[in-house]
Amino acid sequence: QKDIALEVTVTNIPSDPRHPQKDGDDAHEAKLIASFPDSLTYSAFRELKGLAEKQLTCGANQNGSQVECELGNPFKRNSTVTFYIIISTTKVNVDTRDMDINLKLETTSNQVNLDPIIARAKVVIELLLSLTGVAKPSQVYFGGNVVGESAMKHEDDMGSLIEYDFRITNLGKPLKTFGTASLDILWPKEITGGKWLLYLVSINSKELGELQCEPRHEINPLAIKTSRSSRKKREVAEKQTDSRFSLFSERKYKTLDCNGEANCVVISCPLQDLESKASVVLRSRLWNSTFLEEYSKLNYVDVLLKAKINIAASADNIKLVNEATQVRVTVFPAKTVALYKGVPWWIILVAILAGLLMLALLVFLLWKCGFFKRDKKDHYDATYHKAEIHAQPSDKERLTSDA
């Protein structure tokens, strides 16, 4: 917010309303003097309600640190004027905690109780930051054989690839003017027993350049060789499906987060170079062996990851609107045919009996429609047909007959 308004009300009313004629008079050459701190400068004034003569005028000094508002000459008895002093806040920074504006009334008339007052405002800086997160892919699979940590030579040996993409949008001033913002990720590194859960391979950002995220030893701690090709293993895993089938059995699952069975570490990435928007991508691998050993009997496992934009504790006057987000990844076991439970025998028996019942019903309907009865007329019309041979006269007989 570039400008703020200070509402000022000045009255010239007798001290005792029960005896209005006892004291009170017109205030000649009445004026209000407002002095501002270094973080504020005068911008303009607006009169809300006041004198019909429109005698209110305000003028500031050269650097805008002080303004004098003429209330009228005279400022009549029983008068009240309310106006706004518009103040620029362009010099307010993260170190500004509060603002004190000194207000003082002056008049050439006799006035004994014109003590100055201080208008104080607490400064809260609202960072217009928005944080969203997405996992690519949001569903992964584990399977195969258990492989020990010492046998991990390449990141493909660990498990499925998961990339967490966090997008930060800044609608306000560049964060480098504050110098205290960071993206903090609660990373589910391992499960309670100390086995690997998600292995963090790298952190990158095109907009922020080379990120100096801390602690550095949590990023690729085993110095595993990274790979540019990530689709082969993922596509193979996605083609495998859970072949177990049970019509009425309850699906078993578990949620792993920092408040439960996951041990998390805080990965902090500075955001001082953020201008308007940026994307921070965390490349990780699902530790396949841990899921084979611990969660192979479950239908699926949800892994929750939380991230938030953090402001240094010293800047207690900074407020964030949307500083946190949560990303969910669902992990399925890629089962083999050996674990196929099959269809229960009673379902097969019911299906056979239902088929026989439908066949009997169909035969009954055809019988009722007379499909199996033959017409009697067709029975009596079935007679033998004798062949009749008619002798044809020869040519000689034909000539004799003609004669």
HUHU-V840132 format. One line per field, one symbol per residue. psi: psi as a letter, one per 20 degrees, with the letter a starting at -180 (. if undefined). burial: # if it has 24 or more other C-alpha atoms within 12 Angstrom, else .. A space follows every 10 residues. Layout:
# HUHU-V840132
psi=???
burial=???
This chain:
# HUHU-V840132
psi=phqrpopppp qmqqhohhmi igaprpoqlp qppppqrhiq qqgaqppgqc qhilipqqqr agjjiqqpop iqnroqqkqp pprpopppkh jpahiogrpp ppppqqqiro pikmqqrpop pppooopmqp pqqqporipr qqabqpprhh iohqhhigaq ppppoppppo jbqqiiigki qqoppnongr rhijqqfpoo grpqphhibo pmqqqhiiol hjlqprqhoi hghghghhhp rojppphjqp pprqporiid jppqqooppq khjpfgqqpp poprppnghg hhhhkhiqhr ppoppqqqpq pqhhmijppq gniqrppppp pqpnqrhhjp hrpqhhhggh gghhghghgh hgggghghik hjqqphghgh inrpoqppop ppqrhghhhg hh.
burial=....##.#.# ###....... ...####..# #######.## #####.#..# #....##### ...####### ########## #########. .###.#.##. #######... .......... ..#.###### ########## ####...... ....###### ########## ..###..#.# ########## #...###### #####..#.. ###....### ...#.#...# ..##..##.. ##.#...... ...#####.. ########## ####.##### ########## ######.### ########## #......#.# ..######## #####..... .......... .......... .......... .......... .......... .......... ...
